[in-house]
């Protein structure tokens, strides 16, 4: 390292955010992800023995994916090349790959390409990397917050090991916050800061497993806290709360967390748990989810999971969807909560949904049977001459407004698609259909 590089490193220690400055310098300093980096874990062994193969680090923000990649750079004899997929493209990759081929040919040195936010590469860009990963020109390490099953091409994914990173636990966050407060070289030791227990608790709750968020909030809180006569800065929860202002929930409207949250919401409503339904609804709203998306999902659920057990459910869900358009946020949150609670408490039946699925199965697998002649409309003389509509029985001309007429194609007669339950209003439908079918049998 020359003088200019040393000056740059020193300057970065002064101006870089606390989360960057406090990155661990060895595997022993790395906190969390014990399931991956415990002493006997394969990834830990591969790093220490410099045998890391192509892999993907998948996990939420601030859990150590990029940090671990830079620790690998410290431990490997391979050339380490970091890139960010959001700012790089194929021309940049061509240049780096050409350099990697030269290193391998002339120096017999591997190249590790660390591609942060790999999910931002499109299919063509990912396909471009495939052959170079396969022939060993590159050891590719990708980092992503998105589910690689959806965001990484199957051929590339099949050649890479996926390591799942978990959000940091509370004890991890507390340890790292205390380390940052006491570190006089890279941390906040020079400020003489002391955190109360409630301040640390608030920081860890705000962080929600994201150490970057916790440390950046800590740095801001320390800097805005005025020192006392002994030059100590005593931070309590109020100071931390003032510094942070508003907790930002982890939510991506197009990503994995989006689907996780809406799945939890729908399954809570389906499971008749109004408390969980309201909690997940609040998480979605606080995370900035489009209220129209939530309303649409409730309209679907009203027919899929409640159905005729409570026919009012669809009206309530539809009214909430209309209220979202008419009223808008923030007031429409009340309409969404009203509908969510109603649907959660409503009696459930998926009989209508199952009837449709069963009928669709026959439509796909059976021949397209012609409509029976007696059910066909006959608006012209030609159609009447062809016996369209002949023998049709008008239901209202019969006792109880019911006939024993067949309405299915001959090959499907006797099929039962709709099987109402004995739950809620469907009990009455069940009894009514028994009477109708008895009449048909007669």
Secondary structure, DSSP 4 states (H G I P E B T S, - for coil): --HHHHHHHHHHHHHS-HHHHT--SSGGG--S-HHHHSTT-HHHHHHHTT---SEEEE--TTSSHHHHHHHHHHH-SSEEEEEETTT--HHHHHHHHHHHHHIIIII---EEEEEETGGGS-HHHHHHHHHHHHTTS-EEEEEESS-HHHHS-HHHHTTSEEEEPPPPPHHHHHHHHHHHHH-SSSSSGGGTEEE-HHHHHHHHHHHTT-HHHHHHHHHHHHHHSPP-TTS-EEE-HHHHHHHH-S------TTSHHHHHHHHHHHHHHHTT-HHHHHHHHHHHHHTT--HHHHHHHHHHHIIIIIGGGGTHHHHHHHHHHHHHHHT-TTTHHHHHHHHHHHHHHS----HHHHHHHHHHHHHHHS--PPPPGGGS---SHHHHHTTTTTT---GGGSGGG------S-GGGTT-------SSTTHHHHHHHHHHHHHHHH-
